Amino acid sequence: MRPTMRDVARRAGVSLKTVSRVVNGEDGVRPDTTAKVNAAISALGFRRNDIARALRGGKRTRSLGLVIKDVANPFYSQIARGVEEVARAHDLLVISGCSDEDPARERHLIRSLCERRVDGLLVVPSGTDHRYLIPEISMGTPAVFIDRPPEEALEADVVLIDSVGGARTAVDHLVRHGHRRIACLSDLPGIFTASERLRGYREALGEHGVPVDEALVRPGRHDVAGAESAMAELLALDDPPTAVFTGNNRLTVGALRAVQAAGAGTALVGFDDLELADMLATPVTVVAHQPVEMGRRAAELLCRRMAGEELPPQRVVLPTHLIVRGSGELPPP
């Protein structure tokens, strides 16, 4: 059992109130008594339960709740890194959990974080219905959404990537290198970023007068294996694509595996940068952005809300940029 203040009082031979005053740094305790209490604290290894203390007094817990999709994905771990940097600067603790793209899991995590009285929430949403958050926000727990906005019924701050603009840049790059049969691997249609990047793909082709061949569009590919299978199917077509745009880092990995297995010279531009992307036989051209900065901006905005700053809901859109490495510059056969 962890030692309690009663244990400290018993060992030091003082009252519980005296121990409370020493632990909380209050005046009115003689120096020799303070020394006895501190000696008992050291001997027993007592630690004050700040969260319980805050819950009893209705005070801040100096903690943030962070809900992301998958900590194993470098994109989300970098967001968490940015959040941690800001939290450290404000002497805040980050409590995080992964939703695994499951709305029910997301709701359970957020409910658990609110029960622990976190001072604010940072959420990469999986679901589309966040009305359950309205009571928490109205009671003083601010929330900032990351990478995907909440539904229209909930007014909240959000920090996004320019997904449409980044996708248009990628496809424009491929068209300018002579490609017309450009495939697209996209995540689940209900995911905001996936639908935005697919929209950017379609808009870019339209701007160049290239008709969209729906046989080359493969939405609903959620992981590496799904992307690899879809890309293999595309390469097996009688008239396969000469280039592909992949909607996120996991889809890029799957597409690269299929292209390598087929020995194809398919050009590729992926959304999200990859570790070691510049070390492959054909380095990967990507639409890059700054997920660490996304985490920082969201956490900074949340800290401003927690400090009582009143502003209309903020929508921050971070830019993307193309990193040319080789795979996106391969010419059509």
N, C-alpha and C positions, 0 to 999 in steps of 0.2 A: 504493500500500500504506500502511496505517496504521503510524505509527511504533511500535516495540516498546521494551521496557525495554532490550533489547540495543543498539538504536540510541541510546538515551539514554546508556547506559554508554560506548559508543564515542565519542560526541561530548564527554562530560564527562571522559573519560579515567579512569574509575573502574571498579570491578568491578560485575557484575550484582547481587551481594548488597548492595552499598552503595546502588545505585539502589532496590532493593526496600525497604531500610530507610527511605529518605527518602520514598518513595511511600506507605508504610504508617505513617509517623509514628513509627517506632521510635527508641529512644535509641541512642547509641554512634557517632554520626557527627559529625565536627567541623563547626563552623559554616561554615568556608570551603568545605568539601567539599559540604555541603548547598546552599550558594549556587550552586556550579558545576552540581550536578545540577538544581536548579530552573531555572537559566538554560537548560540543555539541553532540559528539558521544555517551557519556553515557546517556545524557538526551533523545536522540532520539532512542537509541537502535540500532544504525547502525552497520552492519556487512559487512565486505568486501567480495565481490563475487570472491573468488579465482579462480573458474572454468572459469568464464567469462574473468577474467584477463589473465588466461593462454591461453585461446582460442584466445584472441586478439593478444597476443604476441608470439604465437606458442611455449609456454613453457610447461613443464610437469605439469600435474594436480595432481600428487602425489596420483593417484588412480589406483586400479587394477579391472579388470572385471572378475567375476567368474560365469561360467555357469555350473550348475549341473543338474542332472536329477530330483530329488525330495527331497526337504528339509525335508519332513516328514519322510523319510527313515533315520534311525540312521547312516547308512553307509555314506551317503552324508553329513549329518549335522556334522559328525566327521571330514570329509575332510575339510569342511568349517571352523571348529574350528582350525585345523592346519594352514590353510591359514591365518586366523585372527591373530594367534600368531606371525607369521613372519611379517605380515603387520604392526602390532602394533610396533614391534621392529624397523621397518624402517620408522615409522611415515607415513604410507600409509593408505588410505581409501579403503575398499573393497565394490564394488557394485556388488551384485549378483542377479541371476535370475534362474528360473527353466525351463528346456526345456520340461519336461514331456515325454521324449523319442520321441519327434516330431522334425524331421530335419528342417521343416519350421520354427517352433518356435525357435529352436536353432539359425538358421541363422538370424532371426529377432532380437533376443537378442544381438547377436554379432554385428550386424550392428548398433543397438542403442548404445551399449557401445562404439564402435569406433567413432560414431558421438559425443559422450560426451568426446572424446579424452582421454580415459583411457591410462595409460602408458604401460600396458601389459595385456594379456589375459590368463586366466586359464580355460580350457575347458574339461568337461567330455562329449565327443562327442555322439550325438544321430545318426547323419547321417554318410554317408560314403564318401561324396563328399565335401571336404573342400578347393577346388581350389579357392573359392571366398575369402579366407583369404590371398592368395598370395600377392595381391596388398597392403594389410594392413601391412603384415610382411615386404615387400620390402620397405615400407615407414617408417619403424622404430618402428612398434608396435610388440614386440615379443610375441609369444604364446607358452604355455606349455600345453600339453594334459595330462589328468589324467585318469587312469584306463583303457583307450582304446586308441590305437594309431590312428593317422590320416591315410588317404589313402597314398599310395606310392608316389603319385604325389606331396605331400606336405612334405617337410623335416622340422621337428620340434622336439623339445624335448618332451619326454613322460615319465611318471612315472607309472609303472604297478605293479600289484601283480602277483606272480608266480601261475597263475590259473591252469596251467597243472599240475605242481608239487603238488599243494595242493589237487587237485582232485585225483591224483594217490595215495597220502598218505591216503586219506579217504577210497577209495575202497580197497586198500591193507589191511587196518586195518580191514575192514569187512570180507574180504576173510580169513584173519588169524584167525578170530573168527568163522570160519566154514561155512560161507555163500557162496552160489553159485548163488542163484536166487536173484540178487541185482538189484533193480530198480533204475532209474535215472529220477529226475524231473529237467528240464532245462528251462531256459528263452528263449526268442525269438532267433531263429537261426542266425539272422543277427547281434546280439550283440556279440562283440569280446570275452568278458569274458565268455559268455554262450557257445560259440563254443569251446573255449579253455578248459573249464571244462568238457564238453562232450568228448572232445578228451582225456583228462586225464583219465576219466572213462573207455573209451574203451581200452586205452593202459594198464591200470592196470589189467583189466580182461584178456587181451591177455597175459600179462607177467605170469599170473598164469594158463594159459591154460584153462580159463573159457570162453566158447563161449558167445557172446553177443546175448541175446534174445531181438529182436527189439520190441516185445510186452511189454517189461518192460521199454522201453525208451520213455519218454513223454516230447518232446521239446515243446517250444512255450507257456509255462506256465508263465505268466507275473506278476501275483499277487497272493495274499493269496487265494482268492476264486478259481482261476484256479488250483492252486496246490492242494487244498483240494478236488476238484472234480476229478482231475486226480488220486490222491492217493486212493480215495474211489473206483474208477473204478478198480485200480490195486488190491486192497484188495478183490474185489468181483470176481476175476478170479478163475477158477476151481483150478489152481495151482498158488496161489498168491506169490509174492516175500516175502522172509524172512527178507530182509533188503532193505534200500533205501538210496541213496545219493542225497541230495538236493543241487541245484546249487547256492542258495543265501539265505539270511535271511528270506525274504518274503515267499519263497517256503518252507522253513523249518517250518514256522508257520502253513501254510496250511496243510502240511503233518502231523504234530503233531495233528492237530484238527481231521483229518480223522482217524488216528490211534487210538486216544482216543475214538472217537465215535464208532468205530468198536470193541473196546476192544481187539485189536490185540497186540501181543507182538513183533511187527516188530522192528528190530534194525534200527537205524538211525544215520547217520553222516551228518551234514550240513556244507555248506561253509558259512562263516561269523559267528561271535559270536553273541549271543543274550542277551539282558538284562534279568535278572532273569533266565537264562538258567540253573543255578545251583540250582534253588529253586523249580523246577518241581518235581513231584512224581518220575519220572525217569529223572535225570538231563541229559541235552543234550550234547553229544560229538560233537565238532565242529572243523573245520579247521579255525583257527583264524589268523588274521593279524592286521596291525596297520593303520587304515584309517587316524588317526590324523597325524601320521608320513608321510603318503603319501601326505597329504595336505601341511605339512611343507616342505618336500623335493621339491615338485613342486613349491611352492612359493619362496623358497630359490634359486632355479634354475632360476626362472623368474627374481628375483631381480639382479642376476648376469648378465643376459642378458640386463636388463635395465641399468645397470651400464656400459655397453659397452664391456663386456667380450666376446671375440670371440672364440668359440669352435665348433667342428663338432657337429651335432645333438646328444643329449644325450638320451640314453635309459636306464632308471633306473628300475630294477626289484627287488621289495621288497619280502622277504621270508615269508612263512606261517609256522604255527606250529600247531600240533594236541593237543587239550585239551580233555583229556579223563575224562568223567564224568559219564558214565553209559549206555546211550542209544545205543552207538556204540558197546557195549560189550555184549549185549543180545545174547544168543546162538540161533541157529535155533531150531525150535520145533522138 
